[in-house]
């Protein structure tokens, strides 16, 4: 369990750094997820889903809930997010 908590924390730092870099508003979290605002939340969720990654929609307009993924999946998802935002 301690390993999982540690891995989530490391991955969360990477997500928060990217959100800061891209100017994406999010709520800081100590949990295994991050709740964030996306300009085209449905489009981003669809882009991730096309590649096999599902995020939670519908909790608030223009917001998504991302469960912290394993490191290798996080790398792919962050790459998709960067492409989507450009």
N, C-alpha and C positions, 0 to 999 in steps of 0.2 A: 504494500500500500504506500509506503514512504517513497518508493521509486516512482510510482505513478504520480503522486503529488508533486514530486520534484520535476518530472518530465512535463507535466501540465504547466508548472510555473515557468519553466524555460521556454516552452512554446508560447505561452501567454505574453511573455516579454517581447518576443518576435512580432506577434500580432499587434500589440500596442504600439511598438515602434513604427510599424508600417502604417497603421491608422494615423499616427501623428504625422508621419511623412506625407501622407496623401490628404491630410486635412479632414479625415473622417471622424465624426463625433461618435463617441462610445462611452459606455459606463465602465469604470474600473471594476474588476471582478477578482475575487479570490476563489471563485467556483471553477467548475470545469467548462465554463462557457463565457462568451462575451456578447453583449447586446449592443448593436451598433446601427447607426443610420447610414443608409446608402442612397445616393441620388436616384438610382433606378434599381431599387431593391429586388423587384421581380426579375429584371433582366440579369442581374448579378446571380441571383439564386438559380436561374435557368442556365447560365453559363457554367456554374459549378455542377449543376445536376447533369448536364450534357457529358461532363467528364466523370460522373459517378459519385459526386459529393452532394449530400443533401444538407440543407440548413433549414431552420424553422422560420416560417413566415407567418404573417397574420396576427402577431401580438400587438403591433402598432403600425400604422401606415408608414411606409418607407424605412422600416427597421427590420433587421434580421437577427436571429440568435444563432451564433456559431458555437457548436460544441468543439472544444479544443481537440484538434486531431493529433494523431501520431506525427512525429517530426517529418517523415518522408511525405506524408499526405499534406502536411502544413506547407512544405516547400512548394508543392504543386499548386495548392489553393492560393497561396500568396502570389505566385506567378500569374495565375488566372486573374486575380484581383488587379494586379498592376496593369495587365493588358486591357482589362475591362475599363479601367479608369482613364486610360490614355486614348 
